[in-house]
């Protein structure tokens, strides 16, 4: 019987999507372990004892300092060395929604190197409101992530639930650099799994692009390909009965299977 790789799912006060993430990991063949961030800080549980890391969604610390900002500070100051080792060893790291925000703001997902500082961020949705609805996204075929390469071109239907999910670059050149370097991991697609049309309703947000992200970017990876972040919630569509309407298919489970397989 094949051993299930242990997958660390850090929990901070306010995190509320860890159980769904754990269910997806388990169904994909992994051994999910939800651990409070305080236990990691105290050394009761080690990052190094896990084959993969999944930072789940939710509202860590109530987003009181900005979405994912407090958790990002912890990742950078308390666990920076341990996470650097995990990245160096190529262990897959996935951040979903709040986890993606924390990865970006901690510097683990900083986009292309720029002498003037980080060239990307995740900020308030351009329509100024919280978005909670289903979207379609696709895995970019040109993405340099090795484990995402196993599901290259995959189309996923799943919900978004965020108020600060708009991916913004410092200037248009950053987007081009990221695309050329294979750092774009996911893009929003329209309901027919086609690129989003450039026009949209008032507020500049097309129905297929829930937050107005530059170039319809829904997720990115780092230069090593090991670290991946995304705003939508594929863990909320791993069973067919979870899909509210539309054509069959589009499960997020293949994404988690690729994530777990890379941890073996």
Buried (B, 14 or more C-beta within 10 A) or exposed (E): EEEBBBBBBBBBBBBEBBBBBBBBBBBBBBBBBBBBBEEBEEEEBEBEEBBBBBBBBBBBBEBEBBBBBBBBBBBBEEBBEBBEEBBEEBBBBBBBBBBBBBBBBBBBBBBBEBEEEBBBBBBBBBBEEEBEEBBBBBBBEEBBBBBBBBBBEBBBBBBBBBBBBBBBBBEEEBBEBBBEBBBBBBBBBBEEBEEBEEEBEEEEBBBBBBBBBBBBBBBBBBBBBBBBBBBBBBBBBBEEEBBEEEEEEBBBBBBBBBBBBBBE
